[in-house]
Amino acid sequence: MKEITVRNPLRLLRQAGQSVWLDYIHRHLLRSGELARLVEEDGVSGVTSNPTIFEKAISASDDYADALARLRAGRASVVAAYETLVAEDITAACDILRPTFDQTGGADGFVSVEVSPLLARDTAGTIQEVRQWIQRIGRPNLMVKIPGTPEGEPAIEEMIAEGHNINITLLFSVPAYARVAEAYLHGLERRVAAGQPIDRVASVASFFVSRIDTETDTRLAARLASAGGAERALLAGLQGKVAIANAKLAYRVFREAFTGDRYKHLAARGARVQRPLWGSTSTKNPAYPDLLYVEALVGPDTVDTLPPQTISAFRDHGRVNPDAVTEGLAEATAVFAQLQKVGISIDEVTQRVLEAGIASFADSYRQLLAAIEQRLRSSS
């Protein structure tokens, strides 16, 4: 195990092969110069957004008052107002990160916008909305987020085949990750067969982490209430271990998918790997170290998207082990075997958190539309 320490550990994550993206967007962040400062001082090289982030930014902030007044005067519909506000912020963020995009030859510097969460089970609707965002934003460093649902997978392949940059979101299971890697590779192969270039197509696969422990720990705690002896020790030993094991096993699949002959054929034509992006790496359980999930998943060809408070924490006391994500694979496999032994199905866990994630984003989207509607009707 090698460990790198430095005054600002964020700056050394790139040396370890990991990009730091900001999981947050707000008009004040863009206009105040704060995002530009994070790029310059901390090496932040991307931005991700989702309906929950925009709901918090727009519904309770005066920074959007002028834009809402303009939209109100123009009698914009609620959905049109939402799309306008989002497009303005995403475009501004793309422009701030454009130098990063150019300096890295299109390998980094991306800003992600998500299709409506109401389309999570709608392949055709997702494809249509991706095309709309691509056309509306008109920036080469835009990524559009498609959920990694069964209905999202054909949309992912189709959009990659069209040459768009795609961020696959809401991935929780290793099999789901494997399927979206396949969708990416097949999309690139379709472009090659059609005589189209593939050297400027980028994709990340957003694999969510902490929510897995939140769900499994709840199930483990229920069993602990009536367990004793060796079983109790086994259950307690699994708490806080499943999410990292799950992510490390997904990374193993990534390494297998992007080192074989199939990918090498594409790489010879300029293809990029589809980097795993670790999402939801802020610790939800206060009993766990605040940087538990961040430090455990550092490694080559990865991205970690962090909210502002986690970026601050890592800047303050983060530790960088460049081999972290590849270490402990035997232990990760053992965790899954032990989980099965105590009667907890990882498939049930990942399906549960997927459905909860879709529902949460849909609720945030509806709440945001309701807040915009109220403010469009008001005089202030």
Number of C-alpha atoms within 10 A of each C-alpha: 7 8 10 14 12 13 11 16 18 25 17 21 24 21 14 19 15 22 28 25 26 23 22 20 24 21 20 16 16 16 14 10 12 12 24 18 13 17 20 12 12 18 19 26 27 29 26 25 21 21 23 17 19 20 23 16 19 22 17 11 13 14 14 16 14 11 15 25 17 13 19 19 10 10 13 16 14 20 13 12 22 21 13 17 18 22 16 15 20 25 18 17 28 26 19 19 23 23 15 23 20 14 11 12 12 19 19 23 29 29 31 22 26 23 22 19 24 16 19 22 16 15 19 13 16 27 19 13 17 25 14 13 19 17 10 14 18 12 17 20 27 28 27 26 29 31 29 28 23 15 17 25 21 20 26 32 23 21 23 25 24 17 19 22 24 27 29 29 22 25 26 30 24 21 13 19 24 17 15 25 27 16 22 28 23 17 23 28 22 18 18 15 10 10 9 14 14 23 18 15 23 25 25 24 29 26 26 24 26 23 23 25 23 19 17 24 21 12 16 22 15 12 18 16 9 9 14 12 7 9 15 16 12 18 22 16 13 18 17 20 18 24 24 24 24 25 27 23 21 21 25 14 16 21 16 12 19 19 12 10 10 12 19 14 12 19 16 10 13 14 20 20 24 23 23 25 25 26 26 22 26 21 20 14 13 7 8 11 11 18 18 16 23 26 18 22 28 26 24 21 19 24 27 24 27 24 19 14 10 20 23 14 12 20 17 13 15 23 22 25 21 25 17 20 22 17 16 14 16 10 12 20 16 13 20 19 11 16 19 12 13 14 11 16 13 19 12 12 19 22 14 14 20 22 12 13 19 18 15 15 20 19 17 19 22 16 17 25 19 15 16 21 19 13 17 22 12 11 8 10
